[in-house]
C-alpha cells in the first residue's frame, strides 16, 4: 500500500502521517507514505521529525497547482489524501487570491492527476465552514452551502469539484468536512495555540467582542481516525461530517485556557472584531453518517486540552521561532 498525502507537513496532515507510519490504522499497517508539500509558512518538516527516519517515509517538495510536480511524485500510489489548502479565515479576508488558487484550482489539479495515474482511492479534506452559520441544530451533509469567507467559499468550490470528478469521471473520491481541530503541532496563529503560547509567555490574548462565537472542538487525532474510516469505507461522491461533539463559545474556551495555564481574566484583552461579516456565529455538525462507519470521538475536550497545553509547555523550541518569524513579518508588512 502506498499513500500520497498532500499538505502532509501541516498540522492535520502531519498528524495523519505520523499515525500511518506508527501503524495506528491496522488495515494500512506497513503502508509506504509520500508527503507532498509546498512548505509554505504553515508547512513544517519539524512536524514530521518523529517519523522522518522511517524507511517507509518519503518527502517531495511540490505545489499542487503544478501538474508537473504531481506527475513526478504521484505515479505508483494507491491512495491520495488531499489536505493541502490555505486555511486561515483572516488571511483569506485580506487576500483571497491565494485561497482561490490553491483551494479550488489546486484541488482540481490533484483530482486530475489522480485520474491520469489511475489512483484507486482519493479522499479530499474539507471543513464545516462551507455550511456558513447555524443558529440551532446541526448540519447534515445535505445542508445547503452558504460560505461567508473567501476561505470557506474556496473550500466549498473544491468540494463540488470533487463530487463532479466522482460523478463525471468515476474517480473513487469521498469528501470529509471537519469541525475546529486542536492539538499539538498547531501553527500558533489559530486561536488555541495562539492563546496558549501567549498565556505561557505572560502575554494577553485578544478576545473578539464578548466571545459569543460558538465552535465544535475536535481533537486532531480523532479527526484523523475519522478520515481513515472514510479512506477505508467511504463511498464515492459522498460527504462525511467529522465532529468532536463539544461546543464552546469563544468566551468559554478562553476561560478553559486561562485555567489550564494558571492565568486569570486580567490576561484577556477584549477588542472589536476587525473581520466584518466573514466570520460565522455558530458551527455544529451532525456526524451520525460517519458514526455508521464506526466513528466516535475518543478524546474528551478536557483530556485533549490538557495534552495540548502540556505539549506547548514542553516544545517551546518548536513554536517560539514560528511566532517570532510571524511577528517580524507582520511588522515588515505594516
C-alpha positions in Angstrom: 0.0 0.0 0.0 1.4 3.4 -1.0 -0.3 6.6 0.3 0.2 10.0 -1.1 -0.5 12.8 1.4 -0.7 16.4 0.1 -0.2 19.0 2.7 1.4 16.3 4.9 3.7 18.8 6.6 0.9 20.8 8.0 -1.0 20.5 11.3 -3.6 17.9 10.5 -1.8 16.2 7.6 1.3 15.6 9.7 -0.8 14.0 12.4 -2.3 11.7 9.8 1.2 10.8 8.5 2.6 10.1 12.0 -0.4 7.9 12.7 0.1 6.0 9.4 3.8 5.4 10.0 3.2 4.2 13.5 0.7 1.7 12.2 -2.2 3.2 14.2 -4.6 2.0 11.4 -4.4 -1.8 11.2 -5.7 -2.0 7.6 -2.8 0.2 6.4 -0.1 -1.4 8.6 3.2 -1.3 6.7 2.0 1.4 4.3 4.6 3.5 2.5 3.9 7.2 2.7 4.8 10.1 0.5 4.3 13.6 1.9 3.9 16.2 -0.9 4.0 19.7 0.5 4.9 23.2 -0.8 6.3 24.1 2.6 4.5 27.5 2.9 4.6 29.2 6.2 2.3 26.6 7.8 4.1 23.6 6.4 6.9 22.5 8.7 9.2 19.5 8.3 9.7 19.5 12.1 6.1 18.2 12.3 7.4 15.0 10.7 10.6 14.7 12.7 9.2 11.8 14.8 8.8 9.7 11.7 11.5 11.1 9.4 13.8 8.2 9.8 11.2 5.6 8.8 12.2 3.6 5.7 8.6 3.9 4.6 8.6 7.7 4.6 9.4 9.9 1.5 9.1 13.6 1.2 8.6 15.6 -2.1 8.5 19.4 -2.1 6.0 20.4 -4.6 2.9 22.5 -5.5 -0.5 21.0 -6.1 -1.1 23.8 -8.6 1.8 22.5 -10.7 0.8 19.4 -12.7 4.5 18.6 -13.5 5.2 18.3 -9.8 2.2 16.0 -9.3 3.2 13.9 -12.3 6.7 13.4 -11.0 5.7 12.4 -7.5 2.3 10.6 -7.8 2.7 7.6 -10.1 2.6 4.3 -8.3 0.5 5.3 -5.3 -2.8 3.6 -4.3 -4.4 6.3 -2.2 -4.4 10.1 -2.2 -5.4 12.1 0.8 -5.6 15.8 0.0 -5.0 18.0 3.0 -3.2 20.8 1.0 -5.0 24.1 1.4 -4.8 27.7 2.5 -6.8 27.6 5.7 -6.9 30.8 7.7 -10.1 32.9 7.5 -8.4 36.2 8.5 -5.8 35.7 5.8 -8.4 35.0 3.2 -10.3 38.2 4.0 -7.2 40.3 3.5 -6.0 38.3 0.4 -8.4 36.0 -1.3 -6.5 35.2 -4.5 -4.1 32.6 -3.0 -7.1 30.8 -1.4 -8.9 30.5 -4.7 -5.8 29.4 -6.5 -4.8 26.7 -4.0 -8.1 25.5 -2.7 -10.0 25.4 -6.0 -7.5 25.1 -8.8 -5.0 23.2 -6.8 -7.6 20.7 -5.6 -8.7 20.2 -9.2 -5.2 19.5 -10.3 -4.9 16.8 -7.6 -8.0 15.1 -8.8 -6.9 15.3 -12.4 -3.6 13.8 -11.6 -5.3 11.0 -9.7 -7.2 10.2 -12.8 -4.2 10.3 -15.0 -2.3 8.0 -12.8 -5.2 5.6 -12.1 -5.2 6.1 -8.3 -7.6 3.7 -6.7 -8.8 5.9 -3.8 -8.9 9.6 -3.1 -10.2 11.5 0.0 -10.5 15.3 0.0 -10.3 17.0 3.3 -12.7 20.0 3.8 -14.3 22.0 6.6 -17.7 22.6 8.2 -17.3 26.3 7.4 -18.7 25.6 3.9 -22.1 25.5 5.6 -22.0 29.1 6.9 -23.6 29.6 10.3 -26.4 27.8 12.1 -28.4 29.3 15.0 -29.6 26.0 16.4 -29.5 22.3 15.5 -26.6 20.8 13.5 -25.7 20.5 9.8 -26.2 17.2 8.0 -24.2 16.6 4.8 -27.0 17.6 2.5 -27.4 21.0 4.1 -27.2 24.0 1.7 -23.8 25.5 1.4 -23.6 29.2 2.5 -19.9 30.1 2.9 -19.2 33.6 4.3 -15.5 34.0 3.8 -13.2 33.6 0.8 -11.6 30.6 2.6 -14.9 28.8 3.1 -16.1 29.7 -0.4 -13.0 28.3 -1.9 -13.3 25.1 0.1 -17.0 24.8 -1.0 -15.9 25.1 -4.6 -13.3 22.3 -4.2 -16.0 20.1 -2.5 -18.2 20.5 -5.5 -15.4 19.9 -8.0 -14.5 16.7 -6.0 -18.1 15.5 -6.3 -18.1 16.3 -10.0 -14.9 14.2 -10.6 -16.5 11.3 -8.9 -19.7 11.6 -10.8 -18.3 12.6 -14.2 -15.1 10.6 -14.4 -15.8 7.8 -11.9 -13.0 8.8 -9.6 -13.3 6.9 -6.3 -13.4 10.1 -4.3 -15.1 11.0 -1.0 -15.1 14.3 0.9 -14.8 14.9 4.7 -15.9 18.1 6.5 -14.5 18.6 9.9 -15.2 20.9 12.8 -12.5 23.0 14.5 -9.4 21.0 15.2 -6.9 21.5 18.0 -3.8 19.6 19.3 0.0 19.5 19.2 1.9 21.0 16.2 -0.9 23.5 15.5 0.5 26.7 13.9 0.3 29.5 16.5 -1.9 31.8 14.5 -5.0 29.8 15.3 -7.0 30.5 18.5 -6.0 27.7 20.8 -2.2 27.7 20.1 -2.1 31.5 19.9 -3.8 31.8 23.3 -1.8 29.0 24.9 1.5 30.3 23.8 0.6 33.9 24.7 -0.5 32.9 28.1 2.6 30.7 28.7 4.6 33.9 28.0 2.6 36.0 30.3 1.1 38.0 27.4 -2.6 39.0 26.9 -4.9 37.2 24.5 -7.3 39.0 22.0 -10.9 38.1 22.5 -13.2 39.5 19.9 -16.2 41.2 21.4 -18.0 39.2 24.1 -16.7 35.9 22.8 -20.1 34.8 21.6 -19.0 32.8 18.6 -19.6 29.0 19.1 -17.4 26.2 17.7 -17.4 22.5 17.9 -14.0 21.3 19.0 -12.3 18.2 17.6 -9.1 16.7 18.8 -6.8 16.2 15.8 -6.2 12.5 16.4 -9.9 11.9 16.5 -10.2 13.7 13.2 -7.6 11.6 11.6 -9.3 8.4 12.8 -12.4 9.6 11.1 -10.5 10.4 7.9 -9.1 6.9 7.9 -12.6 5.3 8.2 -13.6 7.3 5.2 -10.5 6.2 3.3 -11.3 2.6 4.0 -15.1 2.6 3.9 -16.4 5.8 2.4 -18.5 5.8 -0.8 -17.6 7.8 -4.0 -19.2 11.3 -4.3 -20.3 11.2 -0.7 -19.7 13.8 2.0 -18.9 12.9 5.7 -19.0 15.3 8.6 -16.5 14.7 11.4 -17.2 16.4 14.7 -15.9 16.4 18.2 -19.2 16.7 20.0 -18.1 19.6 22.3 -19.4 23.1 21.6 -17.9 26.0 23.4 -18.3 29.8 22.9 -15.0 31.6 22.5 -15.5 33.1 26.0 -16.0 29.6 27.5 -12.9 28.4 25.6 -10.9 31.4 26.9 -11.9 30.6 30.4 -10.7 27.0 30.0 -7.4 28.2 28.5 -6.9 30.6 31.4 -7.5 27.8 33.9 -5.2 25.4 32.1 -2.3 27.9 32.1 -2.9 29.3 35.6 -3.9 32.8 34.4 -6.9 35.0 35.2 -9.2 37.3 33.3 -6.7 40.2 33.5 -4.8 38.5 30.7 -7.7 38.9 28.3 -8.0 42.0 26.0 -11.5 42.3 24.6 -11.3 44.0 21.2 -13.7 44.9 18.4 -13.8 42.1 15.8 -12.0 43.6 12.8 -13.1 40.9 10.4 -16.5 42.2 9.5 -19.1 39.6 8.3 -16.6 37.0 7.2 -16.9 35.0 10.5 -19.8 32.9 11.5 -21.6 32.9 14.9 -22.1 29.1 15.4 -20.9 25.9 13.8 -22.4 22.5 14.6 -22.1 19.3 12.6 -24.2 16.2 12.8 -21.8 13.3 12.4 -24.2 10.4 12.6 -23.4 9.4 9.0 -19.7 8.7 9.7 -20.8 7.1 13.1 -22.3 4.4 10.9 -18.8 3.6 9.7 -17.7 3.2 13.4 -16.6 6.8 14.2 -16.9 8.3 17.7 -14.6 10.9 19.3 -12.3 9.1 21.8 -10.6 12.1 23.4 -12.7 14.4 25.6 -12.1 18.1 25.3 -10.6 18.3 28.8 -8.2 15.4 28.0 -7.2 16.9 24.7 -6.8 20.4 26.0 -4.6 19.2 28.9 -2.4 17.2 26.4 -2.2 20.2 24.1 -1.2 22.7 26.8 1.4 20.3 28.1 2.8 19.8 24.6 3.3 23.6 24.1 4.9 23.9 27.5 7.4 21.2 26.6 8.0 22.2 23.0 9.0 25.9 23.0 11.8 25.2 20.6 9.0 24.3 18.0 6.7 27.3 18.4 8.9 30.2 19.6 10.7 30.6 16.2 7.4 30.4 14.4 5.9 33.2 16.4 9.0 35.3 16.1 9.0 35.0 12.3 5.3 35.8 12.2 5.7 38.9 14.3 8.7 40.1 12.2 6.7 39.5 9.0 3.7 41.5 10.5 6.0 44.4 11.4 7.6 44.5 8.0 4.1 44.3 6.3 2.9 47.2 8.4 
